[in-house]
């Protein structure tokens, strides 16, 4: 199915200008929001969210990065629009930031990629792309 015609819902998008997001942009925003919300912070959905920033409050090891990747995949696959997710997390020591590359396959579309940068305070969407393979 086409990304332009697939209904991923509509949501409010708050930034410099308040607006709405629909289509694939809405799904991308929802995935990033899910990774910046602490687990259990929504009383109506206690399983929603995994704030990836919390990982930066401890020593980073290969095991912690693998656990982070697993938790991200599990969290994103809880979204009913996501069929499959995979990710690769990299810790950049000098800047104390994580770069996370996430591949998401929705149930009704082609796989897309999100690249996010994570610091102790922010989660920034660096890049998005729709994969043609």
MARBA-3410 file (N, C-alpha, C, O; in Angstrom, 1 decimal):
133
0.8,-1.2,0.0,0.0,0.0,0.0,0.9,1.2,0.0,2.0,1.2,0.4 ~ 0.3,2.3,-0.5,1.1,3.5,-0.5,1.1,4.3,0.8,0.1,4.3,1.5 ~ 2.2,4.9,1.1,2.3,5.7,2.3,1.4,6.9,2.3,0.9,7.4,3.3 ~ 1.1,7.4,1.1,0.2,8.6,0.9,-1.2,8.2,1.2,-2.0,9.1,1.7 ~ -1.6,7.0,1.0,-3.0,6.7,1.3,-3.3,5.8,2.5,-4.4,5.6,2.9
-2.2,5.4,3.2,-2.4,4.6,4.4,-2.8,5.5,5.5,-2.2,6.6,5.7 ~ -3.7,5.1,6.3,-4.2,5.9,7.4,-3.5,5.5,8.7,-3.7,4.4,9.3 ~ -2.6,6.4,9.2,-1.9,6.2,10.4,-2.4,7.1,11.5,-1.8,7.2,12.6 ~ -3.6,7.7,11.2,-4.2,8.6,12.2,-3.7,10.0,12.1,-2.8,10.3,11.3 ~ -4.3,10.8,12.9,-3.9,12.3,12.9,-3.7,12.6,14.4,-4.4,12.2,15.3
-2.7,13.4,14.7,-2.3,13.8,16.0,-1.9,15.2,16.1,-1.4,15.7,15.0 ~ -2.0,15.8,17.2,-1.4,17.2,17.4,0.1,17.1,17.4,0.7,16.2,18.0 ~ 0.7,18.1,16.7,2.2,18.2,16.7,2.5,19.5,17.3,2.2,20.6,16.7 ~ 3.3,19.5,18.4,3.6,20.7,19.1,5.1,21.0,18.8,6.0,20.1,19.1 ~ 5.4,22.1,18.3,6.8,22.6,18.0,6.8,24.1,18.1,6.1,24.7,18.9
7.6,24.7,17.2,7.6,26.1,17.1,6.2,26.6,16.7,5.8,27.7,17.1 ~ 5.5,25.8,15.9,4.1,26.1,15.5,3.3,24.9,15.8,3.7,23.7,15.4 ~ 2.2,25.1,16.4,1.3,23.9,16.7,0.5,23.6,15.4,0.0,24.4,14.7 ~ 0.5,22.3,15.1,-0.2,21.8,13.9,-0.6,20.4,14.1,-0.8,19.9,15.2 ~ -0.8,19.7,13.0,-1.2,18.3,13.1,-0.2,17.4,12.2,0.4,18.0,11.3
-0.1,16.2,12.6,0.7,15.2,11.8,-0.3,14.1,11.4,-1.1,13.6,12.2 ~ -0.2,13.7,10.1,-1.0,12.5,9.7,-0.1,11.6,8.8,1.1,12.0,8.5 ~ -0.6,10.5,8.4,0.1,9.6,7.6,1.3,9.0,8.3,1.4,8.9,9.5 ~ 2.3,8.8,7.5,3.6,8.2,8.0,4.3,9.1,9.0,4.9,8.6,9.9 ~ 4.2,10.4,8.8,4.8,11.4,9.8,4.2,11.1,11.1,4.9,11.2,12.1
2.9,10.9,11.2,2.3,10.6,12.5,2.8,9.4,13.2,3.0,9.4,14.4 ~ 3.0,8.3,12.4,3.6,7.1,13.0,5.0,7.3,13.4,5.4,6.8,14.5 ~ 5.8,8.1,12.6,7.2,8.4,13.0,7.2,9.2,14.3,8.0,8.8,15.3 ~ 6.4,10.2,14.4,6.3,11.0,15.7,5.9,10.1,16.8,6.4,10.3,17.9 ~ 4.9,9.2,16.6,4.4,8.4,17.7,5.6,7.4,18.2,5.7,7.2,19.4
6.4,6.9,17.3,7.5,6.1,17.7,8.5,6.8,18.5,9.0,6.3,19.5 ~ 8.9,8.1,18.1,9.8,8.9,18.9,9.2,9.2,20.2,9.9,9.2,21.3 ~ 7.9,9.6,20.3,7.3,9.9,21.5,7.3,8.7,22.5,7.5,8.9,23.7 ~ 7.1,7.5,22.0,7.1,6.3,22.8,8.4,6.1,23.4,8.5,5.6,24.6 ~ 9.5,6.5,22.8,10.9,6.4,23.3,11.3,7.5,24.2,12.5,7.5,24.6
10.5,8.5,24.4,10.8,9.6,25.3,9.8,9.7,26.5,9.8,10.7,27.2 ~ 9.0,8.7,26.6,8.0,8.6,27.7,8.4,7.5,28.7,8.6,6.4,28.3 ~ 8.4,7.9,29.9,8.8,6.9,31.0,7.7,5.8,31.1,6.5,6.1,31.1 ~ 8.1,4.6,31.2,7.2,3.5,31.4,6.4,3.7,32.6,6.9,4.0,33.7 ~ 5.1,3.5,32.5,4.2,3.6,33.6,3.7,5.1,33.9,2.9,5.3,34.8
4.1,6.0,33.1,3.7,7.4,33.3,2.3,7.7,32.8,1.7,8.8,33.2 ~ 1.8,6.9,32.0,0.4,7.1,31.5,-0.5,6.1,32.3,-0.4,4.9,32.0 ~ -1.3,6.6,33.2,-2.1,5.7,34.0,-3.1,4.8,33.2,-3.4,3.7,33.6 ~ -3.5,5.3,32.0,-4.4,4.5,31.2,-3.7,3.4,30.4,-4.4,2.6,29.7 ~ -2.4,3.5,30.3,-1.6,2.5,29.6,-0.3,2.3,30.2,0.7,2.9,29.8
-0.2,1.6,31.3,1.0,1.5,32.1,2.2,0.8,31.4,3.3,1.0,31.8 ~ 2.0,0.1,30.3,3.1,-0.5,29.5,3.6,0.4,28.5,4.7,0.1,27.9 ~ 3.0,1.6,28.2,3.4,2.5,27.2,4.7,3.2,27.6,4.8,3.7,28.7 ~ 5.6,3.3,26.7,6.8,4.1,26.8,8.0,3.4,27.4,8.0,2.5,28.2 ~ 9.2,3.9,26.9,10.5,3.5,27.5,11.4,4.7,27.2,11.8,4.9,26.1
11.7,5.5,28.2,12.5,6.7,28.0,14.0,6.3,27.9,14.6,5.9,28.9 ~ 14.5,6.3,26.7,15.8,5.8,26.4,16.9,6.7,27.0,18.0,6.3,27.2 ~ 16.5,7.9,27.5,17.5,8.8,28.1,18.0,8.2,29.4,19.1,8.6,29.9 ~ 17.2,7.4,30.1,17.6,6.8,31.4,18.8,6.0,31.3,19.5,5.8,32.3 ~ 19.1,5.4,30.2,20.3,4.6,30.0,21.6,5.4,30.2,22.6,4.9,30.7
21.5,6.7,29.9,22.7,7.6,30.0,23.0,7.9,31.5,24.0,8.6,31.7 ~ 22.2,7.5,32.4,22.5,7.8,33.8,23.3,6.7,34.5,23.5,6.7,35.7 ~ 23.8,5.8,33.7,24.7,4.7,34.2,25.9,4.5,33.3,26.0,5.1,32.2 ~ 26.7,3.6,33.7,27.9,3.2,32.8,27.3,2.5,31.6,26.4,1.7,31.7 ~ 27.9,2.8,30.5,27.4,2.1,29.2,28.3,1.0,28.9,29.6,1.1,28.9
27.7,-0.2,28.6,28.5,-1.4,28.2,27.8,-2.0,27.0,26.7,-1.6,26.6 ~ 28.4,-3.0,26.4,27.8,-3.7,25.3,26.5,-4.3,25.7,25.6,-4.3,25.0 ~ 26.5,-4.9,26.9,25.3,-5.6,27.4,24.2,-4.6,27.6,23.0,-4.9,27.3 ~ 24.5,-3.4,28.1,23.5,-2.4,28.3,22.9,-1.9,27.0,21.7,-1.7,26.8 ~ 23.8,-1.8,26.0,23.3,-1.4,24.6,22.4,-2.5,24.0,21.4,-2.1,23.4
22.8,-3.7,24.2,22.0,-4.8,23.6,20.6,-4.9,24.3,19.6,-5.1,23.7 ~ 20.6,-4.6,25.7,19.3,-4.6,26.4,18.5,-3.4,25.9,17.3,-3.5,25.8 ~ 19.1,-2.3,25.7,18.4,-1.1,25.2,17.8,-1.4,23.8,16.6,-1.1,23.6 ~ 18.5,-2.0,23.0,18.0,-2.4,21.6,16.8,-3.3,21.8,15.8,-3.1,21.1 ~ 16.8,-4.2,22.6,15.7,-5.2,22.9,14.5,-4.5,23.4,13.4,-4.7,23.0
14.7,-3.6,24.4,13.6,-2.8,24.9,12.9,-1.9,23.9,11.7,-1.7,23.9 ~ 13.8,-1.3,23.1,13.2,-0.4,22.0,12.3,-1.2,21.1,11.2,-0.8,20.8 ~ 12.9,-2.3,20.6,12.1,-3.2,19.7,10.8,-3.6,20.4,9.7,-3.5,19.7 ~ 10.8,-4.1,21.6,9.6,-4.5,22.3,8.6,-3.4,22.4,7.4,-3.6,22.2 ~ 9.1,-2.2,22.8,8.2,-1.1,22.9,7.6,-0.6,21.6,6.4,-0.4,21.6
8.3,-0.6,20.6,7.8,-0.1,19.3,6.8,-1.1,18.7,5.8,-0.8,18.1 ~ 7.1,-2.4,19.0,6.1,-3.4,18.5,4.8,-3.5,19.3,3.9,-4.3,18.9 ~ 4.7,-2.8,20.4,3.5,-2.7,21.1,2.5,-1.8,20.3,1.3,-1.9,20.6 ~ 3.0,-0.9,19.4,2.1,-0.1,18.6,1.4,-1.0,17.6,2.1,-1.7,16.9 ~ 0.1,-0.9,17.5,-0.7,-1.8,16.7,-0.4,-1.6,15.2,-0.8,-2.4,14.4
0.2,-0.5,14.8,0.5,-0.2,13.4,1.9,-0.7,13.0,2.2,-0.8,11.8 ~ 2.7,-1.2,14.0,4.1,-1.7,13.7,4.1,-3.2,13.6,3.7,-3.9,14.6 ~ 4.5,-3.8,12.5,4.6,-5.2,12.3,6.0,-5.7,12.9,6.0,-6.7,13.6 ~ 7.0,-5.0,12.6,8.4,-5.4,13.0,9.3,-4.2,13.2,9.2,-3.2,12.5 ~ 10.1,-4.3,14.2,11.1,-3.2,14.4,12.5,-3.9,14.7,12.5,-4.9,15.4
13.5,-3.2,14.3,14.9,-3.6,14.6,15.7,-2.3,14.9,15.3,-1.3,14.4 ~ 16.7,-2.4,15.7,17.5,-1.2,15.9,18.9,-1.5,16.2,19.3,-2.7,16.6 ~ 19.8,-0.5,16.1,21.2,-0.6,16.4,21.5,0.7,17.2,21.4,1.8,16.6 ~ 22.0,0.5,18.4,22.4,1.7,19.3,23.9,1.8,19.4,24.6,0.8,19.6 ~ 24.4,3.0,19.3,25.8,3.3,19.4,26.0,4.4,20.4,25.3,5.4,20.3
26.9,4.2,21.3,27.2,5.2,22.3,28.5,5.9,21.8,29.5,5.3,21.5 ~ 28.4,7.3,21.8,29.5,8.1,21.4,30.1,8.7,22.7,29.5,9.6,23.3 ~ 31.3,8.1,23.1,31.9,8.5,24.3,32.2,9.9,24.5,31.8,10.5,25.5 ~ 32.9,10.6,23.6,33.3,12.0,23.8,32.1,12.9,24.1,32.1,13.8,24.9 ~ 31.0,12.7,23.4,29.8,13.6,23.5,28.8,13.0,24.6,27.8,13.7,24.9
29.0,11.8,25.0,28.1,11.2,26.0,26.6,11.1,25.4,25.7,11.3,26.1 ~ 26.5,10.8,24.1,25.3,10.7,23.4,25.1,9.3,22.8,26.1,8.6,22.5 ~ 23.9,8.9,22.6,23.5,7.7,21.9,23.0,8.1,20.5,22.3,9.0,20.4 ~ 23.4,7.3,19.5,22.8,7.4,18.2,22.1,6.0,18.0,22.7,5.0,18.1 ~ 20.8,6.1,17.7,20.0,4.9,17.6,19.4,4.9,16.2,18.6,5.8,15.8
19.7,3.9,15.4,19.1,3.7,14.1,18.0,2.6,14.2,18.3,1.5,14.6 ~ 16.8,3.0,13.8,15.7,2.1,14.0,15.0,1.8,12.6,14.7,2.8,11.9 ~ 14.8,0.5,12.3,14.1,0.1,11.1,12.7,-0.3,11.5,12.6,-1.2,12.4 ~ 11.7,0.3,11.0,10.3,0.0,11.4,9.5,-0.5,10.1,9.5,0.2,9.1 ~ 8.9,-1.6,10.2,8.0,-2.1,9.2,6.6,-2.1,9.7,6.2,-2.9,10.5
5.8,-1.1,9.1,4.4,-1.1,9.5,3.6,-2.3,8.9,4.1,-2.9,7.9 ~ 2.4,-2.6,9.4,1.6,-3.6,8.8,1.2,-3.4,7.4,1.1,-4.3,6.6 ~ 1.0,-2.1,7.0,0.5,-1.7,5.8,1.4,-0.9,4.9,0.9,-0.2,4.0 ~ 2.7,-1.0,5.0,3.6,-0.2,4.2,5.0,-0.8,4.2,5.3,-1.8,4.7 ~ 5.9,0.0,3.5,7.3,-0.4,3.4,8.0,0.0,4.7,7.6,0.9,5.4
9.2,-0.6,4.9,10.0,-0.3,6.0,10.6,1.1,5.9,10.9,1.6,4.8 ~ 10.6,1.8,7.1,11.2,3.1,7.1,12.3,3.2,8.2,12.2,2.3,9.1 ~ 13.1,4.1,8.1,14.2,4.2,9.1,14.1,5.5,9.9,13.8,6.6,9.3 ~ 14.4,5.4,11.2,14.5,6.6,12.0,15.9,6.6,12.6,16.4,5.6,13.1 ~ 16.5,7.8,12.6,17.8,7.9,13.3,17.6,9.0,14.3,17.3,10.1,14.0
17.8,8.6,15.6,17.7,9.6,16.7,19.0,9.7,17.5,19.8,8.8,17.6 ~ 19.2,10.9,18.0,20.3,11.2,18.9,19.7,11.5,20.2,18.7,12.2,20.4 ~ 20.3,10.8,21.2,19.8,10.9,22.6,20.9,11.4,23.5,22.0,10.9,23.6 ~ 20.6,12.5,24.2,21.4,13.0,25.3,20.7,12.8,26.6,19.5,12.4,26.6 ~ 21.3,13.2,27.7,20.6,13.1,29.0,19.3,13.9,29.1,18.4,13.6,29.8
19.2,15.0,28.2,18.1,15.9,28.3,17.1,15.8,27.1,16.0,16.1,27.2 ~ 17.7,15.4,25.9,16.9,15.5,24.7,16.9,14.2,23.9,17.8,13.4,23.9 ~ 15.9,14.1,23.1,15.8,13.1,22.0,15.5,13.8,20.7,14.5,14.4,20.6 ~ 16.5,13.8,19.8,16.3,14.5,18.6,16.3,13.6,17.4,17.1,12.7,17.2 ~ 15.2,13.8,16.6,15.1,13.0,15.3,16.1,13.6,14.3,15.9,14.8,13.9
17.1,12.8,13.9,18.1,13.3,13.0,17.7,13.1,11.6,18.0,13.9,10.7 ~ 17.1,12.0,11.3,16.8,11.6,9.9,15.7,10.6,9.8,15.5,9.8,10.7 ~ 15.0,10.7,8.8,14.0,9.7,8.5,14.1,9.3,7.0,14.4,10.2,6.2 ~ 13.8,8.1,6.7,13.8,7.7,5.3,12.9,6.5,5.0,12.8,5.6,5.9 ~ 12.3,6.5,3.9,11.5,5.4,3.5,12.3,4.5,2.6,12.8,4.9,1.6
12.5,3.2,3.1,13.4,2.3,2.4,12.6,1.7,1.2,11.4,1.4,1.3 ~ 13.2,1.6,0.1,12.6,1.1,-1.1,12.8,-0.4,-1.3,12.3,-1.0,-2.3 ~ 13.5,-1.0,-0.4,13.8,-2.5,-0.6,12.8,-3.3,0.1,12.8,-4.5,0.1
END
